[in-house]
Amino acid sequence: PIWFLAAAIIIARLPLVFPSAYWRTNLIVCAINVLLAVGLDFVLGYAGQLNLGQSAFYGIGAYASTLLIMKLAVPFWVAFGLAVMISGIAGALLSGFAVRLRGHYLAIASLGFAVITYQILLNWISLTQGPLGIYGIAAPPPLALPGLPRIAFTNLTNMFYLTAGFAFLTYFILDQLVRSPIGETLTAIREDELSAASLGIDGPKWKAFAFAISSAVAGAAGCFYASFVGTLVPDAFF
């Protein structure tokens, strides 16, 4: 659609409109938060699951990618993919509560999961450095394309394009997903789970799917946050 192209052009021009390092830093933070919000909208807006634990998956993605890189020397993009997968699996596990709880009860349970995750990150000092934080997290490695100069993501403009591009691509994919029969299925569960079940829709399976996708997207946002800020402390996510 034409508005997708218009949005892409506007996003591409933002660093030119805001040339200072201060504003470009804020643009990167905005792109990360957009990515986080897109994931939450998928599970809350379309599947109707009141998940207040999104920050937990944000932190899980950040710490998973950072620990894989810094302790196991895993290449950045491999660590990124694994961290997104770990966050998605954690979300699918949380959906085990979602199939039994609804509304405020699910909200309380998911918020409790976020609090538990925070306490683990804060107190597992041997692994996460706790309140001292993990410092010196490197930016994504430079991208070398044939015939073009190396693209270094220590440059704020390049980091913005990477983060915003990923957020835009994620939004596009999820937009296509919710316009498909999958989106109609999730909407049916959101509107009336009992009626959806009478039509043969497997509610628990689709809830697990929605939680996993939403959590994976939040984990990706956490990975970008860690590589951009360069420092991790639990209070940054909760």
N, C-alpha and C positions, 0 to 999 in steps of 0.2 A: 504493500500500500504506500501511497505517496507520503503519508504522514510519518512512516518509518524512515524514509529517506530524508525528509525535512528534519526529523529529530536527530538523525545521525550527523547531518550537516551542522546543526546548531551545537551539538556536543563537540564536534571537531573544532569549532571556532572558539569555544570557551577559553582555552589558554591564550588565545590572541587578544580576547577582550579583557582578560585579567592577567596581565603579564608579570605581576610581582610574585615573588616566592611565597608570600603570605597567602595570597588568593589562590595560587595553584595548589598549595598545601590543603587549603579548605576544599578545593574542588576534588582532590583525591579522597579526602574524608567523606565528602558527600557521595561520591561514587561507591565507596565501600558500604555506606549506610543504605544506599539505594539497593545494592545487592542483597543486603540483610533483609530489607523490607520486602523485596520481591519474593524471597523465600517464605517469609511469614505470611504474606498475602495468599500464597498458594494453599497452605494448610488451614489458615483461618478464613480467608475470603471464599474459597471454593469448596474445601472439604468441611468447613464449619467446625473445626476443632480448635477450641480456645486454648492455644498453647502459649503459656507464659514463660516457657523455658528456652526460648530461642537463643538467649544470651549464652546458655550453656554450650550449645553447639558451635557458636561463634568462638568461644574460648577453646573448645576441644580442637577445632580446626587449626587455630593459631598455635596451640601448644604441640599438637601432633606433628605439624609440619616443621616447627622449629626444632623439636627434639630429634626428629629423624635426620634433619640436616646437620645439627651441631654435635649430636652424640654418635650417630651412626654413619655420618658422611654420605648420606643419600643425596643424589642430585636434586636440585630444587624442584624441577617439574615432576619428577617421580614422587618426591615427598608431597608435593601439592596434590597429586592424584590420590595418593594413599590417605592423606589427611581428609580429603573430601569423602573418600570411601568410609573412613572410620567415623566421621560425623554422621553420614547417612545410616550406617549400621546402628549407631547410638540412637538415632531418631526412630529407627524401626523397632528397637528394643523398648523405647519409651511408649510406642504405640500399643504395647501389650497392656498398658494401663488405659489407653484411650478406648479400647474395645469394651471396657467394663465401666468407664466413667464418662459422664457428660457434663456440659455446662461448667458451673462453678467448681464442681468436684474435680473435673479434669484440669481446670485452671490452677487449683490448689496443688494437685499432684505434680503438674509440670513445673510450677514455681518451686516446689520442694526439690525437684530434680536439679534445678538451677542452683539452689542453695547448697545442696550436697556437692555438686560439681565445684562450686566456689571453695568450699571447705577443703576438698581434696587438693585442689590446686594451691591453696594457701598453706596447707600443712604438710604436704609431701615435699619437704624442703630438699631432700636428697635428689629429687628428680626435677622439680620445677623452680628451685631456689626460693619458693614461697614469696613472702612480701619483699624480699630483696630484688626479685626479678631476674630475668635473663637478658643480658646485654650483648651488644655486638652482633645482632642478627643482620645478615647481609641481605641486600636487595636482590631481586631476581637476576640471574646472570645475563650478560649482554646477549642480544639476539643478532646473529650474523646471517644476513641474507645475501645470496650471490649478486655481485655487482653493486651492492649498496654498502654504505658505512655501517659499522657496528652500532646497534641501538642499545645504549646504556640506560638502564632503568634507575640509576642514581640521579638521572636528570628528571626533574619534577614533571616536565611536560610529557616525557615518554612514559613515566609511571602513571600519569593520569590517563593517557590514551590506552594503556594496558588494562587498567582497572575499569575504566568506563566502557571500554570495548567489551570486556568480559561481562560486565553488568548488562550492557545492551543486548549482547548475544543471549544471555540467560533469559532476559525478559522476552526476547523474540521466541525462543524455544518454548518457554512456558505459556506464552500467549497462544502459540499454535496448539499446544497440548490441551489447554482449556477450551479451545474451540473444536476439539475433536470429541469423539464419543467418550473418551476418558474424562473430559471436563464435564460432560453431561452426567456421567455416572457419579462423579464427586458432588455435583450440585444436587443430584437426587438424594444422596446421603445427607447433605447439609439441610435440605428442606424437610425431609421426613424419612428417617432411617428405617422405620418400620415398613412404610410403603415401599421403599426401595428394596428391602429384603423380600417383600412379597412378589417383586418382579424378578427375583433371582439374583440380585446384586449382593455379592459377598462383602458386607460392610467391613469386617475386620481386615480383610486383605487390602481393600482400597484405602482404609485409614493408615495401614502400615506403609503403603506406597506413598501417600501424601506426606506423612511424617518423614519418611526417608528422603524424599526429594527436597522438602523444605530444609531439613537439617543439613543435607549435603551442600545446599546453596549457602547456608549460614557458615558452614565450615570453610567454604571457598572465600567468603568475606573475611573470616578470621585469618586465613593464610595471607591474604593481601595486606591486612592490617599489620601483622607481625613483620612482614618483609618491608613495609613502608616505614613504620615507626622505629623498628630496630631494637625495641625493648618490650618485654612482656612482664606485666605484674597482674595478678588476678583482679585487682580493683578496676582495671581498665575495661573489663567486660561485664561487670555486675554492678 
